[in-house]
Amino acid sequence: RLHIQKDKRKKGRCMNLRFEYYKKYTLIIVCLLFPLFSVYAADSIIVYRLGDKSEPIWGMFKKSFDSKGYNMSIYEGADNIDIHLEHVNRINKTNASLMLALDLSIKEKEDIFIAYTNTKKGKGRFLTIEEIHGQHIDKSIALAKDIATSFNKNVKEISVFPLLGVDMPGVFIRIACTKELAGETLNKLHEGIQKYIKRGQ
């Protein structure tokens, strides 16, 4: 009987040690993975594609940003207000953190243009479609400046049709660069976006 009791105690201690080990191991895994899940959620972005859609740099852009872990939803730019509003209704239902109205092209000479919209904040409870994006104007300006800093460029304030009715921070970006510098240019865009996202966390 004494031997049996000792064996039971040993087994009990082993079970407790295993339980403590698995508990600590699970906690470590959760702590390590949690920041990854947080970054993944924060890096959900909307891309409103403008300009020539056949430009080869678009494929490079998608491959580059996919490899960096972005969760991108790409919408084709629309000149028609009805089609645009259909896009906006879907865009505003997402949990994306920002929108890029993006025009990419391969040219012989670099041309970078970054702007936020001149939409103003609404003052009443009920906002017009023009005022919806104005609620995010401060963050849009911050986003534009962070991206512009990566390119050593100044930011402009203009009327940006693609941001009409969009209920999240957003900017207009036109990037033209040589094919040789496309990878470096897209990395600069990524750096500017990350600077904005990390500062907002």
SEROBA-679395 format. One line per 3 residues: number of its first residue (from 1); their letters; for each residue z, x, y of N, C-alpha, C. Coordinates in steps of 0.05 Angstrom, whole numbers, always signed. Atoms other than C-alpha are relative to their C-alpha. Layout:
NUM) a) Z X Y Z X Y Z X Y; ...
END
This chain:
1) rlh) +0 +17 -24 +0 +0 +0 +0 +17 +25; -2 -18 -23 +17 +57 +48 -28 +12 +6; +27 -11 -4 -52 +88 +36 -19 -21 +12
4) iqk) +17 +22 -9 -86 +21 +48 +5 -5 +30; -6 +5 -28 -49 +11 +114 -10 +22 +18; +10 -22 -15 -67 +81 +137 -30 -1 +3
7) dkr) +29 +3 -1 -140 +69 +120 -8 -21 +20; +6 +22 -19 -139 +4 +159 +3 +9 +29; -5 -10 -27 -109 +39 +219 -23 +19 +9
10) kkg) +22 -18 -6 -163 +94 +216 -25 -15 +7; +24 +16 -5 -218 +42 +211 +2 -14 +27; -4 +14 -26 -188 +4 +270 -4 +19 +23
13) rcm) +3 -20 -21 -185 +68 +312 -30 +7 +3; +29 -7 -1 -258 +84 +294 -15 -23 +14; +14 +23 -12 -280 +14 +313 +5 -1 +30
16) nlr) -7 -1 -29 -244 +19 +380 -15 +22 +15; +14 -22 -12 -275 +87 +394 -30 -6 +3; +28 +8 -1 -344 +61 +377 -5 -20 +22
19) fey) +3 +20 -21 -334 +1 +422 +1 +12 +28; -3 -13 -26 -311 +44 +480 -25 +17 +6; +24 -17 -4 -370 +92 +469 -24 -17 +8
22) ykk) +23 +17 -7 -421 +35 +469 +3 -13 +27; -6 +12 -25 -388 +3 +529 -7 +19 +23; +6 -20 -21 -392 +67 +570 -30 +7 +1
25) ytl) +28 -6 +1 -462 +82 +546 -17 -22 +13; +14 +23 -12 -486 +12 +565 +3 +0 +31; -6 -1 -29 -453 +19 +634 -17 +21 +14
28) iiv) +16 -22 -11 -488 +86 +646 -29 -9 +2; +28 +9 +0 -556 +56 +627 -5 -20 +22; +3 +21 -21 -546 -4 +674 +0 +13 +27
31) cll) -2 -14 -27 -526 +42 +732 -25 +16 +5; +25 -16 -4 -587 +86 +721 -24 -18 +5; +23 +17 -3 -636 +28 +716 +1 -18 +24
34) fpl) -3 +19 -22 -608 -16 +771 -16 +8 +25; +15 -8 -23 -638 +26 +828 -30 -4 -4; +29 +4 +5 -706 +23 +794 -9 -28 +3
37) fsv) +7 +28 -4 -705 -52 +791 +1 -8 +29; -2 +6 -29 -683 -55 +864 -25 +10 +15; +23 -11 -13 -740 -9 +886 -25 -16 -7
40) yaa) +23 +15 +9 -790 -48 +845 -2 -26 +15; +0 +25 -15 -770 -113 +879 -7 +4 +29; +5 -6 -28 -772 -81 +948 -28 +8 +5
43) dsi) +27 -10 -3 -841 -52 +936 -21 -21 -7; +19 +21 +3 -875 -119 +927 -14 -5 +27; +14 +2 -25 -929 -121 +980 -25 -18 -3
46) ivy) +25 +15 -1 -988 -165 +1001 -21 +17 +14; +23 -14 -12 -1055 -133 +1016 -21 -21 +6; +21 +18 -10 -1104 -175 +1058 -24 +17 +5
49) rlg) +22 -20 +0 -1169 -139 +1045 -22 -8 +19; +20 +5 -20 -1217 -133 +1103 -22 +21 -2; +22 -19 -1 -1283 -97 +1116 -17 -2 -25
52) dks) +19 -1 +23 -1333 -76 +1062 +16 +3 -26; -16 +0 +25 -1302 -93 +994 -12 +18 -21; +13 -17 +19 -1352 -49 +958 +6 +30 +4
55) epi) -7 -28 -6 -1325 +15 +989 +16 +12 -23; -14 -13 +23 -1304 +64 +934 +29 +6 +4; -28 -6 -6 -1239 +79 +970 +19 -22 -9
58) wgm) -17 +22 +9 -1213 +10 +950 +11 +5 -29; -8 -7 +27 -1212 +32 +877 +21 +23 +0; -18 -22 -3 -1177 +96 +897 +27 -10 +10
61) fkk) -25 +11 -11 -1126 +57 +937 +16 -15 -21; -14 +15 +21 -1109 +10 +880 +12 +18 -21; -10 -18 +20 -1103 +66 +830 +24 +16 +10
64) sfd) -21 -16 -12 -1060 +107 +878 +26 -16 +2; -24 +16 -4 -1012 +50 +895 +11 -11 -25; -10 +9 +26 -1008 +24 +824 +17 +22 -13
67) skg) -14 -22 +13 -987 +93 +801 +27 +6 +13; -25 -4 -15 -932 +94 +854 +20 -23 -4; -19 +22 +7 -900 +30 +827 -1 -24 +17
70) ynm) +1 +24 -16 -922 -21 +878 -9 -24 -16; +8 +26 +12 -927 -93 +857 -18 -13 +22; +18 +9 -21 -989 -113 +897 -14 -26 -7
73) siy) +17 +24 +2 -1022 -180 +908 -21 +3 +21; +22 -5 -18 -1091 -172 +939 -15 -26 +5; +15 +24 -8 -1124 -228 +978 -25 +9 +16
76) ega) +24 -6 -15 -1195 -227 +1004 +1 -11 +28; -1 +9 -28 -1199 -231 +1079 -19 -23 +5; +16 +24 -5 -1226 -297 +1106 -4 -3 +30
79) dni) +6 +6 -28 -1260 -313 +1173 +5 -30 +5; -4 +29 -3 -1253 -387 +1159 +30 -7 +0; -28 +7 -3 -1187 -417 +1182 +11 -15 -23
82) dih) -10 +16 +23 -1182 -466 +1124 +6 +18 -24; -5 -18 +22 -1190 -412 +1072 +23 +19 +5; -23 -17 -8 -1142 -367 +1110 +26 -14 -5
85) leh) -25 +15 +3 -1089 -421 +1110 +7 -5 -29; -5 +2 +29 -1098 -431 +1035 +13 +26 -10; -11 -26 +7 -1084 -356 +1027 +29 +1 +10
88) vnr) -26 -2 -12 -1024 -361 +1074 +21 -16 -15; -18 +17 +16 -993 -418 +1035 +10 +14 -25; -8 -15 +24 -994 -375 +973 +16 +25 +6
91) ink) -14 -25 -8 -972 -312 +1008 +29 -6 +7; -28 +6 -9 -911 -346 +1039 +18 -9 -22; -16 +8 +23 -888 -369 +970 +9 +24 -16
94) tna) -8 -24 +15 -882 -298 +945 +26 +12 +11; -24 -14 -10 -822 -252 +951 -7 +28 +10; +9 -26 -10 -863 -195 +980 +15 +8 +25
97) slm) -16 -9 -23 -829 -152 +1033 -17 +5 +24; +17 -4 -23 -890 -141 +1077 -29 -5 -7; +28 +4 +4 -964 -152 +1087 -16 +20 +16
100) lal) +18 -18 -13 -1019 -103 +1103 -27 -13 +3; +27 +9 -5 -1083 -129 +1135 -16 +26 +1; +10 -27 +5 -1123 -69 +1110 -30 +2 -1
103) dls) +29 -5 +0 -1193 -44 +1125 -4 +29 -7; +4 -27 +10 -1213 +18 +1085 -29 +7 -2; +28 -9 +3 -1277 +58 +1087 -2 +30 -1
106) ike) +7 -28 +1 -1307 +126 +1072 -20 +6 +22; +17 -7 -22 -1337 +158 +1134 +0 +31 +3; +2 -29 -4 -1357 +228 +1157 +22 +10 +19
109) ked) -21 -8 -19 -1303 +227 +1211 +24 -19 -3; -24 +15 +3 -1231 +204 +1207 +4 -19 +24; -6 +20 -21 -1212 +141 +1246 +23 -17 -11
112) ifi) -24 +15 +8 -1142 +112 +1240 +9 -18 +23; -9 +19 -20 -1121 +49 +1277 +22 -18 -12; -23 +15 +10 -1053 +15 +1269 +10 -18 +22
115) ayt) -8 +19 -21 -1031 -48 +1305 +18 -22 -11; -16 +24 +7 -981 -105 +1304 -11 -22 +18; +11 +23 -14 -998 -175 +1329 +16 -5 +26
118) ntk) -13 +7 -26 -983 -199 +1400 +12 -28 -1; -13 +26 +3 -954 -264 +1373 +29 +2 +10; -28 +1 -11 -888 -283 +1408 +18 -17 -18
121) kgk) -20 +16 +15 -824 -311 +1378 +1 -28 +11; -4 +27 -9 -816 -386 +1379 +29 -5 +8; -27 +6 -10 -756 -416 +1414 +13 -25 -11
124) grf) -10 +25 +10 -749 -484 +1383 +5 +0 -30; -5 +2 +29 -729 -508 +1313 -27 -2 -15; +26 +3 +14 -801 -526 +1297 -20 +19 +12
127) lti) +18 -21 -9 -851 -469 +1301 -29 -9 -4; +29 +3 +4 -926 -472 +1312 -10 +21 -19; +10 -20 +19 -970 -434 +1264 -2 +28 +14
130) eei) +2 -26 -15 -979 -381 +1319 +28 +13 +2; -27 -11 -4 -903 -372 +1324 +14 +9 -26; -13 -6 +25 -887 -365 +1250 +3 +30 -4
133) hgq) -1 -29 +4 -904 -291 +1245 +17 +13 +22; -15 -11 -22 -870 -280 +1312 +30 +4 -6; -28 -3 +9 -802 -288 +1277 +5 +27 -13
136) hid) -3 -26 +14 -816 -221 +1243 -11 +22 +18; +14 -19 -17 -845 -185 +1303 +15 +27 +2; -15 -25 -2 -789 -133 +1309 -4 +18 -25
139) ksi) +4 -16 +25 -796 -112 +1236 -30 +8 -2; +28 -7 +1 -872 -113 +1243 -5 +25 +18; +3 -24 -18 -867 -64 +1302 +11 +25 -14
142) ala) -13 -22 +14 -820 -20 +1261 -18 +10 -22; +19 -7 +22 -869 -21 +1202 -24 +15 +11; +23 -12 -12 -928 -4 +1247 +7 +28 +10
145) kdi) -8 -26 -10 -890 +54 +1279 +5 +20 -22; -5 -18 +22 -868 +83 +1213 -26 +10 -13; +26 -7 +11 -939 +82 +1186 -15 +18 +20
148) ats) +14 -16 -21 -967 +109 +1252 +11 +29 +1; -13 -27 -1 -917 +167 +1250 -11 +18 -22; +11 -16 +23 -944 +189 +1182 -28 +12 +7
151) fnk) +27 -9 -8 -1013 +195 +1214 +0 +14 +28; -2 -11 -27 -988 +222 +1281 -18 -16 +19; +16 +18 -17 -1020 +162 +1316 +18 -18 +16
154) nvk) -14 +20 -16 -999 +112 +1369 -6 -28 -11; +2 +28 +9 -989 +38 +1355 -12 -17 +22; +11 +19 -20 -1029 -17 +1389 +10 -28 -5
157) eis) -8 +28 +2 -1012 -89 +1403 -26 -17 +6; +24 +16 -3 -1071 -137 +1392 +4 -27 -14; +0 +26 +14 -1087 -207 +1367 -10 +6 -29
160) vfp) +8 -6 +28 -1089 -202 +1290 -2 -26 -15; +4 +25 +13 -1120 -263 +1258 +12 -1 -29; -10 +1 +27 -1101 -244 +1186 +30 -5 -2
163) llg) -29 +4 +0 -1027 -248 +1205 +8 -28 +10; -5 +27 -9 -1033 -319 +1232 +14 -17 -21; -15 +17 +19 -980 -362 +1198 +15 +15 -22
166) vdm) -12 -16 +21 -955 -305 +1154 +30 +3 +5; -29 +1 -4 -879 -311 +1144 +13 +25 -12; -12 -26 +7 -862 -237 +1134 -11 +21 +18
169) pgv) +10 -22 -16 -870 -171 +1170 -28 +8 -9; +27 -8 +7 -942 -147 +1173 -13 +15 +22; +14 -16 -19 -990 -100 +1207 -30 +0 -7
172) fir) +29 -4 +5 -1065 -88 +1215 -4 +30 -1; +6 -29 +3 -1090 -20 +1191 -30 +4 -6; +28 -8 +6 -1161 +8 +1195 +0 +30 -6
175) iac) +1 -28 +8 -1171 +73 +1157 -28 +7 -8; +26 -12 +8 -1236 +112 +1155 +6 +30 -4; -5 -28 +5 -1235 +181 +1124 -22 +10 -19
178) tke) +19 -11 +19 -1278 +229 +1084 +10 -4 -29; -7 +4 +28 -1279 +223 +1008 +19 +22 -9; -17 -23 +7 -1246 +292 +1003 +28 -4 +9
181) lag) -27 +4 -11 -1187 +270 +1045 +12 -27 -7; -10 +27 +6 -1179 +200 +1016 +27 +0 -14; -26 -1 +14 -1122 +219 +969 +23 +7 +18
184) etl) -20 -8 -19 -1083 +254 +1023 +6 -22 +21; -3 +22 -19 -1095 +196 +1071 +15 -23 -11; -14 +22 +13 -1071 +144 +1022 +29 +8 -5
187) nkl) -27 -9 +3 -1009 +186 +1009 +16 -3 +27; -13 +4 -26 -994 +184 +1084 +7 -29 +5; -5 +29 -2 -1000 +109 +1083 +24 -8 -17
190) heg) -22 +5 +18 -952 +106 +1024 +27 +11 +13; -24 -12 -12 -902 +152 +1060 +10 -17 +23; -8 +17 -22 -902 +108 +1122 +13 -26 -10
193) iqk) -11 +25 +11 -890 +45 +1081 +28 +4 -12; -26 -6 +12 -834 +78 +1042 +22 +5 +20; -20 -5 -21 -800 +101 +1105 +11 -26 +11
196) yik) -8 +26 -10 -799 +29 +1130 +18 -14 -21; -15 +15 +21 -775 +0 +1063 +28 +12 -4; -26 -13 +5 -720 +51 +1053 +19 -3 +23
199) rgq) -17 +4 -24 -694 +43 +1124 +11 -29 +0; -9 +28 -1 -689 -32 +1113 +19 -7 -23; -18 +6 +23 -649 -27 +1048 +29 +4 +7
END
